[in-house]
Amino acid sequence: MFKFDEELKELCTLVIRLLIVQWVVFWTIFIFPTQEKYVLIKDGYYELKTYRVPQDVSYEIDRIEAKNITNLSLIKDFQVFSRFDCAGIVVERKNVQVCDAFLDKNKRVTHIELYERHPKDGYKIVYEIKGLEYENSRHEKIKIEVSVLPYESQSHLNNAKFKFVMSIIGSSFALILFFYVFYSTQFAKSIRKDGNLLIYLKNTIKYVTLILIVYQFIKVWMFLFKNL
């Protein structure tokens, strides 16, 4: 069992601080800089919204008739919070087709075009969503982590959420096991005869733990970025 001496308390405090710093760094470095603006159609008007990518934004297609999407949903935080009819939206009291879907031979969506009204040139394609990239009105292709998902993709979103939670739980258990091995009573008693060795070992474990935590969470979050 654990014996909470001063060295162990100091190390536990250090680990807790490292975990807090890790979460702060993750949100400030990996999340906030990776924001993109998306076209949101609401009540017949276009808005530019900023959402975090890639972990909480995707597009879900409810139904496809001919080459038009009849219901396109914007998914955020694993919940549908915005829907619009892609077959026709009333814009300035006129039923104008403002978006279109293009299918391959297997009836899978290859890309989606969203249109916006320009006073001089009429309607133009402002965003063309192609899985991991979009094309703006200046024909510049920019890669983003946005998925065009079929209607059955709700299970995919649930699996991604489950993997997210299990990865955090698994990494936490691995960290607890690491400290149990290195700070069991028998292991501690075997090194207390030499104070210098204890200090050396404690410092070594601190740095090794720091490296493992950094490596572990980078690996976990890289996995999540690829699967969400």
C-alpha atoms as a printed R data frame, in Angstrom:
    type eleno elety resid chain resno       x      y       z
1   ATOM     1    CA   MET     A     1   0.000  0.000   0.000
2   ATOM     2    CA   PHE     A     2   1.018  3.617  -0.321
3   ATOM     3    CA   LYS     A     3   2.852  5.437   2.414
4   ATOM     4    CA   PHE     A     4   2.300  9.138   1.922
5   ATOM     5    CA   ASP     A     5   5.607 10.638   2.982
6   ATOM     6    CA   GLU     A     6   6.830 14.074   1.955
7   ATOM     7    CA   GLU     A     7   8.447 12.829  -1.257
8   ATOM     8    CA   LEU     A     8   5.281 11.126  -2.393
9   ATOM     9    CA   LYS     A     9   3.126 14.141  -1.561
10  ATOM    10    CA   GLU     A    10   5.478 16.368  -3.524
11  ATOM    11    CA   LEU     A    11   5.402 14.056  -6.518
12  ATOM    12    CA   CYS     A    12   1.614 13.716  -6.442
13  ATOM    13    CA   THR     A    13   1.307 17.499  -6.344
14  ATOM    14    CA   LEU     A    14   3.644 17.747  -9.311
15  ATOM    15    CA   VAL     A    15   1.630 15.230 -11.316
16  ATOM    16    CA   ILE     A    16  -1.645 17.020 -10.593
17  ATOM    17    CA   ARG     A    17  -0.115 20.287 -11.733
18  ATOM    18    CA   LEU     A    18   1.211 18.652 -14.889
19  ATOM    19    CA   LEU     A    19  -2.231 17.264 -15.699
20  ATOM    20    CA   ILE     A    20  -3.830 20.673 -15.210
21  ATOM    21    CA   VAL     A    21  -1.190 22.301 -17.393
22  ATOM    22    CA   GLN     A    22  -1.731 19.601 -20.005
23  ATOM    23    CA   TRP     A    23  -5.433 20.377 -20.277
24  ATOM    24    CA   VAL     A    24  -4.790 24.115 -20.422
25  ATOM    25    CA   VAL     A    25  -2.165 23.652 -23.129
26  ATOM    26    CA   PHE     A    26  -4.448 21.325 -25.062
27  ATOM    27    CA   TRP     A    27  -7.293 23.851 -25.206
28  ATOM    28    CA   THR     A    28  -5.135 26.912 -25.821
29  ATOM    29    CA   ILE     A    29  -2.777 25.382 -28.396
30  ATOM    30    CA   PHE     A    30  -4.681 22.555 -30.077
31  ATOM    31    CA   ILE     A    31  -8.276 23.797 -29.958
32  ATOM    32    CA   PHE     A    32  -8.625 27.564 -30.163
33  ATOM    33    CA   PRO     A    33  -6.110 28.098 -33.015
34  ATOM    34    CA   THR     A    34  -7.837 25.393 -35.090
35  ATOM    35    CA   GLN     A    35 -11.031 27.306 -35.685
36  ATOM    36    CA   GLU     A    36 -12.635 27.716 -39.072
37  ATOM    37    CA   LYS     A    37 -15.637 29.690 -40.269
38  ATOM    38    CA   TYR     A    38 -18.568 27.857 -41.765
39  ATOM    39    CA   VAL     A    39 -21.595 29.038 -43.683
40  ATOM    40    CA   LEU     A    40 -24.692 28.600 -41.536
41  ATOM    41    CA   ILE     A    41 -28.071 28.960 -43.229
42  ATOM    42    CA   LYS     A    42 -30.756 30.020 -40.773
43  ATOM    43    CA   ASP     A    43 -34.238 31.296 -41.590
44  ATOM    44    CA   GLY     A    44 -33.201 32.013 -45.166
45  ATOM    45    CA   TYR     A    45 -30.200 34.121 -44.170
46  ATOM    46    CA   TYR     A    46 -26.520 33.325 -44.307
47  ATOM    47    CA   GLU     A    47 -24.255 33.709 -41.342
48  ATOM    48    CA   LEU     A    48 -20.589 32.996 -40.831
49  ATOM    49    CA   LYS     A    49 -20.135 30.976 -37.672
50  ATOM    50    CA   THR     A    50 -16.920 29.867 -36.023
51  ATOM    51    CA   TYR     A    51 -16.750 26.361 -34.626
52  ATOM    52    CA   ARG     A    52 -13.954 24.290 -33.203
53  ATOM    53    CA   VAL     A    53 -12.529 21.724 -35.556
54  ATOM    54    CA   PRO     A    54 -12.152 18.861 -35.911
55  ATOM    55    CA   GLN     A    55 -13.633 17.361 -32.774
56  ATOM    56    CA   ASP     A    56 -17.158 18.731 -32.735
57  ATOM    57    CA   VAL     A    57 -18.229 19.700 -36.249
58  ATOM    58    CA   SER     A    58 -19.532 17.485 -39.017
59  ATOM    59    CA   TYR     A    59 -22.302 17.451 -41.594
60  ATOM    60    CA   GLU     A    60 -24.959 14.763 -41.611
61  ATOM    61    CA   ILE     A    61 -27.165 14.025 -44.589
62  ATOM    62    CA   ASP     A    62 -30.677 12.888 -43.747
63  ATOM    63    CA   ARG     A    63 -32.046 12.107 -47.179
64  ATOM    64    CA   ILE     A    64 -30.953 12.442 -50.808
65  ATOM    65    CA   GLU     A    65 -33.416 12.800 -53.671
66  ATOM    66    CA   ALA     A    66 -32.052 13.113 -57.188
67  ATOM    67    CA   LYS     A    67 -28.937 15.226 -56.669
68  ATOM    68    CA   ASN     A    68 -30.320 17.506 -54.000
69  ATOM    69    CA   ILE     A    69 -29.958 17.116 -50.267
70  ATOM    70    CA   THR     A    70 -33.374 17.552 -48.723
71  ATOM    71    CA   ASN     A    71 -32.128 17.888 -45.180
72  ATOM    72    CA   LEU     A    72 -28.589 18.790 -44.176
73  ATOM    73    CA   SER     A    73 -27.788 18.884 -40.481
74  ATOM    74    CA   LEU     A    74 -24.875 20.554 -38.755
75  ATOM    75    CA   ILE     A    75 -23.565 18.424 -35.897
76  ATOM    76    CA   LYS     A    76 -21.861 20.012 -32.911
77  ATOM    77    CA   ASP     A    77 -20.841 18.285 -29.690
78  ATOM    78    CA   PHE     A    78 -22.477 15.092 -30.954
79  ATOM    79    CA   GLN     A    79 -25.908 16.748 -31.165
80  ATOM    80    CA   VAL     A    80 -27.841 18.155 -34.101
81  ATOM    81    CA   PHE     A    81 -28.362 21.846 -33.447
82  ATOM    82    CA   SER     A    82 -29.039 23.268 -36.903
83  ATOM    83    CA   ARG     A    83 -30.976 21.996 -39.919
84  ATOM    84    CA   PHE     A    84 -31.808 23.488 -43.290
85  ATOM    85    CA   ASP     A    85 -33.512 22.318 -46.435
86  ATOM    86    CA   CYS     A    86 -30.977 22.082 -49.219
87  ATOM    87    CA   ALA     A    87 -33.549 21.507 -51.958
88  ATOM    88    CA   GLY     A    88 -34.780 25.078 -51.725
89  ATOM    89    CA   ILE     A    89 -34.703 27.927 -49.239
90  ATOM    90    CA   VAL     A    90 -36.816 31.052 -49.423
91  ATOM    91    CA   VAL     A    91 -34.441 33.942 -50.041
92  ATOM    92    CA   GLU     A    92 -35.999 37.368 -50.534
93  ATOM    93    CA   ARG     A    93 -39.439 35.765 -50.984
94  ATOM    94    CA   LYS     A    94 -38.193 33.544 -53.796
95  ATOM    95    CA   ASN     A    95 -37.633 29.828 -53.659
96  ATOM    96    CA   VAL     A    96 -34.008 29.640 -54.766
97  ATOM    97    CA   GLN     A    97 -31.788 26.594 -54.713
98  ATOM    98    CA   VAL     A    98 -28.872 27.631 -52.556
99  ATOM    99    CA   CYS     A    99 -26.966 24.375 -52.219
100 ATOM   100    CA   ASP     A   100 -26.422 21.214 -54.203
101 ATOM   101    CA   ALA     A   101 -24.868 17.811 -53.656
102 ATOM   102    CA   PHE     A   102 -22.852 15.835 -56.171
103 ATOM   103    CA   LEU     A   103 -22.858 12.046 -56.108
104 ATOM   104    CA   ASP     A   104 -20.524  9.373 -57.401
105 ATOM   105    CA   LYS     A   105 -21.572  6.095 -59.052
106 ATOM   106    CA   ASN     A   106 -22.326  4.542 -55.675
107 ATOM   107    CA   LYS     A   107 -24.580  7.470 -54.719
108 ATOM   108    CA   ARG     A   108 -22.099  8.701 -52.154
109 ATOM   109    CA   VAL     A   109 -21.738 12.433 -51.766
110 ATOM   110    CA   THR     A   110 -18.488 13.671 -53.272
111 ATOM   111    CA   HIS     A   111 -18.896 17.305 -52.355
112 ATOM   112    CA   ILE     A   112 -21.476 19.910 -51.386
113 ATOM   113    CA   GLU     A   113 -21.758 23.400 -52.812
114 ATOM   114    CA   LEU     A   114 -23.187 26.276 -50.806
115 ATOM   115    CA   TYR     A   115 -24.245 29.475 -52.567
116 ATOM   116    CA   GLU     A   116 -24.447 33.057 -51.396
117 ATOM   117    CA   ARG     A   117 -26.058 36.044 -53.055
118 ATOM   118    CA   HIS     A   118 -23.803 38.762 -54.423
119 ATOM   119    CA   PRO     A   119 -25.459 42.043 -55.502
120 ATOM   120    CA   LYS     A   120 -23.501 42.373 -58.755
121 ATOM   121    CA   ASP     A   121 -22.833 38.825 -59.899
122 ATOM   122    CA   GLY     A   122 -25.857 36.998 -58.529
123 ATOM   123    CA   TYR     A   123 -25.301 33.730 -56.677
124 ATOM   124    CA   LYS     A   124 -21.805 32.372 -56.312
125 ATOM   125    CA   ILE     A   125 -20.341 29.287 -54.740
126 ATOM   126    CA   VAL     A   126 -18.805 30.491 -51.513
127 ATOM   127    CA   TYR     A   127 -17.906 27.136 -49.977
128 ATOM   128    CA   GLU     A   128 -17.463 23.750 -51.511
129 ATOM   129    CA   ILE     A   129 -17.173 21.069 -48.866
130 ATOM   130    CA   LYS     A   130 -15.098 18.094 -49.988
131 ATOM   131    CA   GLY     A   131 -14.529 15.965 -46.956
132 ATOM   132    CA   LEU     A   132 -11.209 17.264 -45.680
133 ATOM   133    CA   GLU     A   133 -11.023 20.456 -47.710
134 ATOM   134    CA   TYR     A   134 -13.193 23.294 -48.924
135 ATOM   135    CA   GLU     A   135 -12.928 25.811 -51.736
136 ATOM   136    CA   ASN     A   136 -13.788 29.437 -51.101
137 ATOM   137    CA   SER     A   137 -15.094 32.007 -53.576
138 ATOM   138    CA   ARG     A   138 -11.549 32.786 -54.721
139 ATOM   139    CA   HIS     A   139 -11.050 29.123 -55.660
140 ATOM   140    CA   GLU     A   140  -8.563 28.614 -52.859
141 ATOM   141    CA   LYS     A   141  -8.603 25.090 -51.490
142 ATOM   142    CA   ILE     A   142  -8.141 24.926 -47.743
143 ATOM   143    CA   LYS     A   143  -7.884 21.665 -45.850
144 ATOM   144    CA   ILE     A   144 -10.084 21.252 -42.799
145 ATOM   145    CA   GLU     A   145 -11.230 18.345 -40.668
146 ATOM   146    CA   VAL     A   146 -14.873 18.259 -41.722
147 ATOM   147    CA   SER     A   147 -16.651 15.018 -42.574
148 ATOM   148    CA   VAL     A   148 -19.567 14.549 -44.926
149 ATOM   149    CA   LEU     A   149 -21.368 11.706 -43.191
150 ATOM   150    CA   PRO     A   150 -24.306  9.523 -44.272
151 ATOM   151    CA   TYR     A   151 -27.510  9.344 -42.307
152 ATOM   152    CA   GLU     A   152 -26.371  6.184 -40.507
153 ATOM   153    CA   SER     A   153 -23.379  8.078 -39.149
154 ATOM   154    CA   GLN     A   154 -24.954  8.681 -35.731
155 ATOM   155    CA   SER     A   155 -23.380  5.410 -34.626
156 ATOM   156    CA   HIS     A   156 -20.033  6.734 -35.851
157 ATOM   157    CA   LEU     A   157 -20.437  9.842 -33.727
158 ATOM   158    CA   ASN     A   158 -21.398  7.752 -30.706
159 ATOM   159    CA   ASN     A   159 -18.384  5.486 -31.230
160 ATOM   160    CA   ALA     A   160 -16.113  8.508 -31.478
161 ATOM   161    CA   LYS     A   161 -17.524  9.890 -28.248
162 ATOM   162    CA   PHE     A   162 -17.083  6.491 -26.567
163 ATOM   163    CA   LYS     A   163 -13.465  6.270 -27.767
164 ATOM   164    CA   PHE     A   164 -12.854  9.768 -26.441
165 ATOM   165    CA   VAL     A   165 -14.090  8.864 -22.949
166 ATOM   166    CA   MET     A   166 -12.378  5.467 -22.853
167 ATOM   167    CA   SER     A   167  -9.066  6.977 -23.958
168 ATOM   168    CA   ILE     A   168  -9.143  9.409 -21.043
169 ATOM   169    CA   ILE     A   169 -10.144  6.673 -18.584
170 ATOM   170    CA   GLY     A   170  -7.518  4.295 -19.940
171 ATOM   171    CA   SER     A   171  -4.745  6.863 -19.775
172 ATOM   172    CA   SER     A   172  -5.722  7.721 -16.190
173 ATOM   173    CA   PHE     A   173  -5.606  4.076 -15.115
174 ATOM   174    CA   ALA     A   174  -2.219  3.674 -16.781
175 ATOM   175    CA   LEU     A   175  -0.915  6.647 -14.833
176 ATOM   176    CA   ILE     A   176  -2.268  5.265 -11.534
177 ATOM   177    CA   LEU     A   177  -0.664  1.879 -12.228
178 ATOM   178    CA   PHE     A   178   2.640  3.565 -12.930
179 ATOM   179    CA   PHE     A   179   2.667  5.283  -9.545
180 ATOM   180    CA   TYR     A   180   1.545  2.135  -7.747
181 ATOM   181    CA   VAL     A   181   4.506  0.185  -9.134
182 ATOM   182    CA   PHE     A   182   7.082  2.809  -8.256
183 ATOM   183    CA   TYR     A   183   5.643  3.826  -4.894
184 ATOM   184    CA   SER     A   184   4.558  0.579  -3.286
185 ATOM   185    CA   THR     A   185   5.679  0.098   0.320
186 ATOM   186    CA   GLN     A   186   8.141 -2.680  -0.479
187 ATOM   187    CA   PHE     A   187   9.805 -0.706  -3.221
188 ATOM   188    CA   ALA     A   188  10.103  2.362  -1.001
189 ATOM   189    CA   LYS     A   189  11.611  0.400   1.908
190 ATOM   190    CA   SER     A   190  14.307 -1.073  -0.310
191 ATOM   191    CA   ILE     A   191  15.714  2.355  -1.189
192 ATOM   192    CA   ARG     A   192  15.319  4.245   2.092
193 ATOM   193    CA   LYS     A   193  18.688  3.030   3.379
194 ATOM   194    CA   ASP     A   194  20.443  5.513   1.136
195 ATOM   195    CA   GLY     A   195  19.002  8.999   1.184
196 ATOM   196    CA   ASN     A   196  20.975 10.139  -1.857
197 ATOM   197    CA   LEU     A   197  19.656  7.233  -3.877
198 ATOM   198    CA   LEU     A   198  16.109  8.128  -2.873
199 ATOM   199    CA   ILE     A   199  16.556 11.717  -3.986
200 ATOM   200    CA   TYR     A   200  18.137 10.595  -7.254
201 ATOM   201    CA   LEU     A   201  15.375  8.077  -7.880
202 ATOM   202    CA   LYS     A   202  12.665 10.589  -7.013
203 ATOM   203    CA   ASN     A   203  14.034 13.147  -9.461
204 ATOM   204    CA   THR     A   204  14.442 10.473 -12.116
205 ATOM   205    CA   ILE     A   205  10.846  9.373 -11.703
206 ATOM   206    CA   LYS     A   206   9.697 12.983 -11.921
207 ATOM   207    CA   TYR     A   207  11.332 13.497 -15.294
208 ATOM   208    CA   VAL     A   208  10.336 10.074 -16.600
209 ATOM   209    CA   THR     A   209   6.766 10.701 -15.492
210 ATOM   210    CA   LEU     A   210   6.742 14.072 -17.221
211 ATOM   211    CA   ILE     A   211   7.983 12.492 -20.447
212 ATOM   212    CA   LEU     A   212   5.434  9.683 -20.228
213 ATOM   213    CA   ILE     A   213   2.566 12.074 -19.561
214 ATOM   214    CA   VAL     A   214   3.503 14.283 -22.498
215 ATOM   215    CA   TYR     A   215   3.987 11.307 -24.825
216 ATOM   216    CA   GLN     A   216   0.864  9.565 -23.607
217 ATOM   217    CA   PHE     A   217  -1.480 12.499 -24.070
218 ATOM   218    CA   ILE     A   218   0.018 13.535 -27.387
219 ATOM   219    CA   LYS     A   219  -0.596 10.001 -28.626
220 ATOM   220    CA   VAL     A   220  -4.141  9.946 -27.257
221 ATOM   221    CA   TRP     A   221  -5.101 13.341 -28.684
222 ATOM   222    CA   MET     A   222  -3.525 12.604 -32.056
223 ATOM   223    CA   PHE     A   223  -5.671  9.465 -32.183
224 ATOM   224    CA   LEU     A   224  -8.746 11.480 -31.289
225 ATOM   225    CA   PHE     A   225  -8.009 14.134 -33.902
226 ATOM   226    CA   LYS     A   226  -7.869 11.443 -36.582
227 ATOM   227    CA   ASN     A   227 -11.069  9.705 -35.509
228 ATOM   228    CA   LEU     A   228 -13.437 12.502 -34.561
